[in-house]
């Protein structure tokens, strides 16, 4: 079965009743965890973006605390998993400010992580790529926000 385009789906959804839309949403939420997470964000957390950011930051911290630090292989694997989670939660929001906040927090925690990530080339490169991405996103934001985020970035680059 080939999936149709988003435009086609949108046109079809316009012809459905609210009861049918409700059933479709509930059925969709049963198939993938990400669908359920996105619906949870849209229904319960999108109105309080700062609360959402804080809850994601707490989850990031918990994931970093659970990393097996016996060798760098496990650390790299865990850091990639955490970064994937950060990107997923940023994608739910669709707000650049949220993405920057989450990536800044990820980089801050990663920089302070023990054993130091700077003793491993792969982890250092991953950290630096996220810094470059943050700079790219910040350059598209309002000037006041750019200034605030640049101050935080300078602290990370030291």
Contact map, one row per residue, 1 for C-alpha under 8 A:
11100000000000000000000000000000000000000000000000000000000000000000000000000000000000000000000000000000000000000000000000000000000000000000000000000000000000
11110000000000000000000000000000000000000000000000000000000000000000000000000000000000000000000000000000000000000000000000000000000000000000000000000000000000
11111000000000000000000000000000000000000000000000000000000000000000000000000000000000000000000000000000000000000000000000000000000000000000000000000000000000
01111101100000000000000000000000000000000000000000000000000000000000000000000000000000000000000000000000000000000000000000000000000000000000000000000000000000
00111111100000000000000000000000000000000000000000000000000000000000000000000000000000000000000000000000000000000000000000000000000000000000000000000000000000
00011111110000000000000000000000000000000000000000000000000000000000000000000000000000000000000000000000000000000000000000000000000000000000000000000000000000
00001111111000000000000000000000000000000000000000000000000000000000000000000000000000000000000000000000000000000000000000000000000000000000000000000000000000
00011111111100000000000000000000000000000000000000000000000000000000000000000000000000000000000000000000000000000000000000000000000000000000000000000000000000
00011111111110000000000000000000000000000000000000000000000000000000000000000000000000000000000000000000000000000000000000000000000000000000000000000000000000
00000111111111000000000000000000000000000000000000000000000000000000000000000000000000000000000000000000000000000000000000000000000000000000000000000000000000
00000011111111100000000000000000000000000000000000000000000000000000000000000000000000000000000000000000000000000000000000000000000000000000000000000000000000
00000001111111110000000000000000000000000000000000000000000000000000000000000000000000000000000000000000000000000000000000000000000000000000000000000000000000
00000000111111110000100000000000000000000000000000000000000000000000000000000000000000000000000000000000000000000000000000000000000000000000000000000000000000
00000000011111110000000000000000000000000000000000000000000000000000000000000000000000000000000000000000000000000000000000000000000000000000000000000000000000
00000000001111111000000000000000000000000000000000000000000000000000000000000000000000000000000000000000000000000000000000000000000000000000000000000000000000
00000000000111111101100000000000000000000000000000000000000000000000000000000000000000000000000000000000000000000000000000000000000000000000000000000000000000
00000000000000111111100000000000000000000000000000000000000000000000000000000000000000000000000000000000000000000000000000000000000000000000000000000000000000
00000000000000011111110000000000000000000000000000000000000000000000000000000000000000000000000000000000000000000000000000000000000000000000000000000000000000
00000000000000001111111000000000000000000000000000000000000000000000000000000000000000000000000000000000000000000000000000000000000000000000000000000000000000
00000000000000011111111100000000000000000000000000000000000000000000000000000000000000000000000000000000000000000000000000000000000000000000000000000000000000
00000000000010011111111110000000000000000000000000000000000000000000000000000000000000000000000000000000000000000000000000000000000000000000000000000000000000
00000000000000000111111111000000000000000000000000000000000000000000000000000000000000000000000000000000000000000000000000000000000000000000000000000000000000
00000000000000000011111111100000000000000000000000000000000000000000000000000000000000000000000000000000000000000000000000000000000000000000000000000000000000
00000000000000000001111111110000000000000000000000000000000000000000000000000000000000000000000000000000000000000000000000000000000000000000000000000000000000
00000000000000000000111111111000000000000000000000000000000000000000000000000000000000000000000000000000000000000000000000000000000000000000000000000000000000
00000000000000000000011111111100000000000000000000000000000000000000000000000000000000000000000000000000000000000000000000000000000000000000000000000000000000
00000000000000000000001111111110000000000000000000000000000000000000000000000000000000000000000000000000000000000000000000000000000000000000000000000000000000
00000000000000000000000111111111001100000000000000000000000000000000000000000000000000000000000000000000000000000000000000000000000000000000000000000000000000
00000000000000000000000011111111101100100000000000000000000000000000000000000000000000000000000000000000000000000000000000000000000000000000000000000000000000
00000000000000000000000001111111101100000000000000000000000000000000000000000000000000000000000000000000000000000000000000000000000000000000000000000000000000
00000000000000000000000000111111101000000000000000000000000000000000000000000000000000000000000000000000000000000000000000000000000000000000000000000000000000
00000000000000000000000000011111111100000000000000000000000000000000000000000000000000000000000000000000000000000000000000000000000000000000000000000000000000
00000000000000000000000000001111111110000000000000000000000000000000000000000000000000000000000000000000000000000000000000000000000000000000000000000000000000
00000000000000000000000000000001111111000000000000000000000000000000000000000000000000000000000000000000000000000000000000000000000000000000000000000000000000
00000000000000000000000000011111111111100000000000000000000000000000000000000000000000000000000000000000000000000000000000000000000000000000000000000000000000
00000000000000000000000000011101111111110000000000000000000000000000000000000000000000000000000000000000000000000000000000000000000000000000000000000000000000
00000000000000000000000000000000111111111000000000000000000000000000000000000000000000000000000000000000000000000000000000000000000000000000000000000000000000
00000000000000000000000000000000011111111100000000000000000000000000000000000000000000000001000000000000000000000000000000000000000000000000000000000000000000
00000000000000000000000000001000001111111110000000000000000000000000000000000000000000000000000000000000000000000000000000000000000000000000000000000000000000
00000000000000000000000000000000000111111111100000000000000000000000000000000000000000000000000000000000000000000000000000000000000000000000000000000000000000
00000000000000000000000000000000000011111111110000000000000000000000000000000000000000000001100000000000000000000000000000000000000000000000000000000000000000
00000000000000000000000000000000000001111111110000000000000000000000000000000000000000000000000000000000000000000000000000000000000000000000000000000000000000
00000000000000000000000000000000000000111111110000000000000000000000000000000000000000000000000000000000000000000000000000000000000000000000000000000000000000
00000000000000000000000000000000000000011111111000000000000000000000000000000000000000000000000000000000000000000000000000000000000000000000000000000000000000
00000000000000000000000000000000000000011111111110110000000000000000000000000000000000000000000000000000000000000000000000000000000000000000000000000000000000
00000000000000000000000000000000000000001111111110010000000000000000000000000000000000000000100000000000000000000000000000000000000000000000000000000000000000
00000000000000000000000000000000000000000001111110000000000000000000000000000000000000000000000000000000000000000000000000000000000000000000000000000000000000
00000000000000000000000000000000000000000000111111110000000000000000000000000000000000000000000000000000000000000000000000000000000000000000000000000000000000
00000000000000000000000000000000000000000000111111111000000000000000000000000000000000000000000001000000000000000000000000000000000000000000000000000000000000
00000000000000000000000000000000000000000000000111111100000000000000000000000000000000000000000000000000000000000000000000000000000000000000000000000000000000
00000000000000000000000000000000000000000000100111111110000000000000000000000000000000000000000000000000000000000000000000000000000000000000000000000000000000
00000000000000000000000000000000000000000000110111111111000000000000000000000000000000000000000000000000000000000000000000000000000000000000000000000000000000
00000000000000000000000000000000000000000000000011111111100000000000000000000000000000000000000001001100000000000000000000000000000000000000000000000000000000
00000000000000000000000000000000000000000000000001111111110000000000000000000000000000000000000000000000000000000000000000000000000000000000000000000000000000
00000000000000000000000000000000000000000000000000111111111000000000000000000000000000000000000000000000000000000000000000000000000000000000000000000000000000
00000000000000000000000000000000000000000000000000011111111100000000000000000000000001001000000000000100000000000000000000000000000000000000000000000000000000
00000000000000000000000000000000000000000000000000001111111110000000000000000000000000000000000000000100100000000000000000000000000000000000000000000000000000
00000000000000000000000000000000000000000000000000000111111111000000000000000000000000000000000000000000000000000000000000000000000000000000000000000000000000
00000000000000000000000000000000000000000000000000000011111111100000000000000000000000000000000000000000000000000000000000000000000000000000000000000000000000
00000000000000000000000000000000000000000000000000000001111111110000000000000000010001000000000000000000010000000000000000000000000000000000000000000000000000
00000000000000000000000000000000000000000000000000000000111111111000000000000000000000000000000000000000000010000000000000000000000000000000000000000000000000
00000000000000000000000000000000000000000000000000000000011111111100000000000000000000000000000000000000000000000000000000000000000000000000000000000000000000
00000000000000000000000000000000000000000000000000000000001111111110000000000000010000000000000000000000000000000000000000000000000000000000000000000000000000
00000000000000000000000000000000000000000000000000000000000111111110000000000110010000000000000000000000000010000000000000000000000000000000000000000000000000
00000000000000000000000000000000000000000000000000000000000011111110000000000000000000000000000000000000000000000000000000000000000000000000000000000000000000
00000000000000000000000000000000000000000000000000000000000001111111000000000000000000000000000000000000000000000000000000000000000000000000000000000000000000
00000000000000000000000000000000000000000000000000000000000000111111100001100100000000000000000000000000000000000000000000000000000000000000000000000000000000
00000000000000000000000000000000000000000000000000000000000000000111111001100000000000000000000000000000000000000000000000000000000000000000000000000000000000
00000000000000000000000000000000000000000000000000000000000000000011111101100000000000000000000000000000000000000010000000000000000000000000000000000000000000
00000000000000000000000000000000000000000000000000000000000000000001111101000000000000000000000000000000000000000000000000000000000000000000000000000000000000
00000000000000000000000000000000000000000000000000000000000000000001111111100000000000000000000000000000000000000000000000000000000000000000000000000000000000
00000000000000000000000000000000000000000000000000000000000000000000111111110000000000000000000000000000000000000000000100000000000000000000000000000000000000
00000000000000000000000000000000000000000000000000000000000000000000001111111000000000000000000000000000000000000000000000000000000000000000000000000000000000
00000000000000000000000000000000000000000000000000000000000000000011111111111100000000000000000000000000000000000000000000000000000000000000000000000000000000
00000000000000000000000000000000000000000000000000000000000000000011101111111110000000000000000000000000000000000000000000000000000000000000000000000000000000
00000000000000000000000000000000000000000000000000000000000000000000000111111111000000000000000000000000000000000000000001100000000000000000000000000000000000
00000000000000000000000000000000000000000000000000000000000000000000000011111111100000000000000000000000000000000000000000000000000000000000000000000000000000
00000000000000000000000000000000000000000000000000000000000000010010000001111111110000000000000000000000000000000000000000000000000000000000000000000000000000
00000000000000000000000000000000000000000000000000000000000000010000000000111111111000000000000000000000000000000000000000000000000000000000000000000000000000
00000000000000000000000000000000000000000000000000000000000000000000000000011111111100000000000000000000000000000000000000000000000000000000000000000000000000
00000000000000000000000000000000000000000000000000000000000000000000000000001111111110000000000000000000000000000000000000000000000000000000000000000000000000
00000000000000000000000000000000000000000000000000000000000100110000000000000111111111000000000000000000000000000000000000000000000000000000000000000000000000
00000000000000000000000000000000000000000000000000000000000000000000000000000011111111100000000000000000010000000000000000000000000000000000000000000000000000
00000000000000000000000000000000000000000000000000000000000000000000000000000001111111110000000000000000000000000000000000000000000000000000000000000000000000
00000000000000000000000000000000000000000000000000000000000000000000000000000000111111111000000000000000000000000000000000000000000000000000000000000000000000
00000000000000000000000000000000000000000000000000000001000100000000000000000000011111111100000000000110010000000000000000000000000000000000000000000000000000
00000000000000000000000000000000000000000000000000000000000000000000000000000000001111111110000000100000000000000000000000000000000000000000000000000000000000
00000000000000000000000000000000000000000000000000000000000000000000000000000000000111111111000000000000000000000000000000000000000000000000000000000000000000
00000000000000000000000000000000000000000000000000000001000000000000000000000000000011111111100000000000000000000000000000000000000000000000000000000000000000
00000000000000000000000000000000000000000000000000000000000000000000000000000000000001111111111001100100000000000000000000000000000000000000000000000000000000
00000000000000000000000000000000000000000000000000000000000000000000000000000000000000111111110000100000000000000000000000000000000000000000000000000000000000
00000000000000000000000000000000000001001000000000000000000000000000000000000000000000011111110000000000000000000000000000000000000000000000000000000000000000
00000000000000000000000000000000000000001000010000000000000000000000000000000000000000001111111001100000000000000000000000000000000000000000000000000000000000
00000000000000000000000000000000000000000000000000000000000000000000000000000000000000000111111101100000000000000000000000000000000000000000000000000000000000
00000000000000000000000000000000000000000000000000000000000000000000000000000000000000000100111111100000000000000000000000000000000000000000000000000000000000
00000000000000000000000000000000000000000000000000000000000000000000000000000000000000000000011111110000000000000000000000000000000000001000100000000000000000
00000000000000000000000000000000000000000000000000000000000000000000000000000000000000000000001111111000000000000000000000000000000000000000100000000000000000
00000000000000000000000000000000000000000000000010001000000000000000000000000000000000000100111111111100000000000000000000000000000000000000000000000000000000
00000000000000000000000000000000000000000000000000000000000000000000000000000000000000100110111111111110000000000000000000000000000000000000000000000000000000
00000000000000000000000000000000000000000000000000000000000000000000000000000000000000000000000111111111000000000000000000000000000001001100000000000000000000
00000000000000000000000000000000000000000000000000001000000000000000000000000000000000000000000011111111100000000000000000000000000000000000000000000000000000
00000000000000000000000000000000000000000000000000001001100000000000000000000000000001000100000001111111110000000000000000000000000000000000000000000000000000
00000000000000000000000000000000000000000000000000000000000000000000000000000000000001000000000000111111111000000000000000000000010001000000000000000000000000
00000000000000000000000000000000000000000000000000000000000000000000000000000000000000000000000000011111111100000000000000000000000001000000000000000001100000
00000000000000000000000000000000000000000000000000000000100000000000000000000000000000000000000000001111111110000000000000000000000000000000000000000000000000
00000000000000000000000000000000000000000000000000000000000100000000000000000000001001000000000000000111111111000000000000000000000000000000000000000000000000
00000000000000000000000000000000000000000000000000000000000000000000000000000000000000000000000000000011111111100000000000000010011000000000000000000000000100
00000000000000000000000000000000000000000000000000000000000000000000000000000000000000000000000000000001111111110000000000000000000000000000000000000000000100
00000000000000000000000000000000000000000000000000000000000010010000000000000000000000000000000000000000111111111000000000000000000000000000000000000000000000
00000000000000000000000000000000000000000000000000000000000000000000000000000000000000000000000000000000011111111000100000000010000000000000000000000000000000
00000000000000000000000000000000000000000000000000000000000000000000000000000000000000000000000000000000001111111001100000000010000000000000000000000000000100
00000000000000000000000000000000000000000000000000000000000000000000000000000000000000000000000000000000000111111101000000000000000000000000000000000000000000
00000000000000000000000000000000000000000000000000000000000000000000000000000000000000000000000000000000000011111111100000000000000000000000000000000000000000
00000000000000000000000000000000000000000000000000000000000000000000000000000000000000000000000000000000000000011111100000000000000000000000000000000000000000
00000000000000000000000000000000000000000000000000000000000000000000100000000000000000000000000000000000000000001111100000000000000000000000000000000000000000
00000000000000000000000000000000000000000000000000000000000000000000000000000000000000000000000000000000000000111111111000000000000000000000000000000000000000
00000000000000000000000000000000000000000000000000000000000000000000000000000000000000000000000000000000000001101111111100110000000000000000000000000000000000
00000000000000000000000000000000000000000000000000000000000000000000000000000000000000000000000000000000000000000001111110110000000000000000000000000000000000
00000000000000000000000000000000000000000000000000000000000000000000000000000000000000000000000000000000000000000001111110010000000000000000000000000000000000
00000000000000000000000000000000000000000000000000000000000000000000000100000000000000000000000000000000000000000000111111110000000000000000000000000000000000
00000000000000000000000000000000000000000000000000000000000000000000000000000000000000000000000000000000000000000000011111111000000000000000000000000000000000
00000000000000000000000000000000000000000000000000000000000000000000000000010000000000000000000000000000000000000000000111111100000000000000000000000000000000
00000000000000000000000000000000000000000000000000000000000000000000000000010000000000000000000000000000000000000000110111111110000000000000000000000000000000
00000000000000000000000000000000000000000000000000000000000000000000000000000000000000000000000000000000000000000000111111111111000000000000000000000000000000
00000000000000000000000000000000000000000000000000000000000000000000000000000000000000000000000000000000000000000000000011111111100000000000000000000000000000
00000000000000000000000000000000000000000000000000000000000000000000000000000000000000000000000000000000000000000000000001111111110000000000000000000000000000
00000000000000000000000000000000000000000000000000000000000000000000000000000000000000000000000000000000001001100000000000111111111000000000000000000000000000
00000000000000000000000000000000000000000000000000000000000000000000000000000000000000000000000000000000000000000000000000011111111100000000000000000000000000
00000000000000000000000000000000000000000000000000000000000000000000000000000000000000000000000000000000000000000000000000001111111110000000000000000000000000
00000000000000000000000000000000000000000000000000000000000000000000000000000000000000000000000000000010001000000000000000000111111111000000000000000000000000
00000000000000000000000000000000000000000000000000000000000000000000000000000000000000000000000000000000001000000000000000000011111111100000000000000000100000
00000000000000000000000000000000000000000000000000000000000000000000000000000000000000000000000000000000000000000000000000000001111111110000000000000000000000
00000000000000000000000000000000000000000000000000000000000000000000000000000000000000000000000000000000000000000000000000000000111111111000000000000000000000
00000000000000000000000000000000000000000000000000000000000000000000000000000000000000000000000000010011000000000000000000000000011111111100000000000000000000
00000000000000000000000000000000000000000000000000000000000000000000000000000000000000000000000000000000000000000000000000000000001111111110000000000100000000
00000000000000000000000000000000000000000000000000000000000000000000000000000000000000000000000000000000000000000000000000000000000111111111000000000000000000
00000000000000000000000000000000000000000000000000000000000000000000000000000000000000000000000100010000000000000000000000000000000011111111100000000000000000
00000000000000000000000000000000000000000000000000000000000000000000000000000000000000000000000000010000000000000000000000000000000001111111100011001100000000
00000000000000000000000000000000000000000000000000000000000000000000000000000000000000000000000000000000000000000000000000000000000000111111100001000000000000
00000000000000000000000000000000000000000000000000000000000000000000000000000000000000000000000000000000000000000000000000000000000000011111110000000000000000
00000000000000000000000000000000000000000000000000000000000000000000000000000000000000000000000110000000000000000000000000000000000000001111111011000000000000
00000000000000000000000000000000000000000000000000000000000000000000000000000000000000000000000000000000000000000000000000000000000000000001111111000000000000
00000000000000000000000000000000000000000000000000000000000000000000000000000000000000000000000000000000000000000000000000000000000000000000111111100000000000
00000000000000000000000000000000000000000000000000000000000000000000000000000000000000000000000000000000000000000000000000000000000000000000011111110000000000
00000000000000000000000000000000000000000000000000000000000000000000000000000000000000000000000000000000000000000000000000000000000000000100111111111000000000
00000000000000000000000000000000000000000000000000000000000000000000000000000000000000000000000000000000000000000000000000000000000000000110111111111100000000
00000000000000000000000000000000000000000000000000000000000000000000000000000000000000000000000000000000000000000000000000000000000000000000001111111110000000
00000000000000000000000000000000000000000000000000000000000000000000000000000000000000000000000000000000000000000000000000000000000000000000000111111111000000
00000000000000000000000000000000000000000000000000000000000000000000000000000000000000000000000000000000000000000000000000000000000000000100000011111111100000
00000000000000000000000000000000000000000000000000000000000000000000000000000000000000000000000000000000000000000000000000000000000000100100000001111111110000
00000000000000000000000000000000000000000000000000000000000000000000000000000000000000000000000000000000000000000000000000000000000000000000000000111111111000
00000000000000000000000000000000000000000000000000000000000000000000000000000000000000000000000000000001000000000000000000000000000000000000000000011111111100
00000000000000000000000000000000000000000000000000000000000000000000000000000000000000000000000000000001000000000000000000000000001000000000000000001111111110
00000000000000000000000000000000000000000000000000000000000000000000000000000000000000000000000000000000000000000000000000000000000000000000000000000111111111
00000000000000000000000000000000000000000000000000000000000000000000000000000000000000000000000000000000000000000000000000000000000000000000000000000011111111
00000000000000000000000000000000000000000000000000000000000000000000000000000000000000000000000000000000001100100000000000000000000000000000000000000001111111
00000000000000000000000000000000000000000000000000000000000000000000000000000000000000000000000000000000000000000000000000000000000000000000000000000000111111
00000000000000000000000000000000000000000000000000000000000000000000000000000000000000000000000000000000000000000000000000000000000000000000000000000000011111
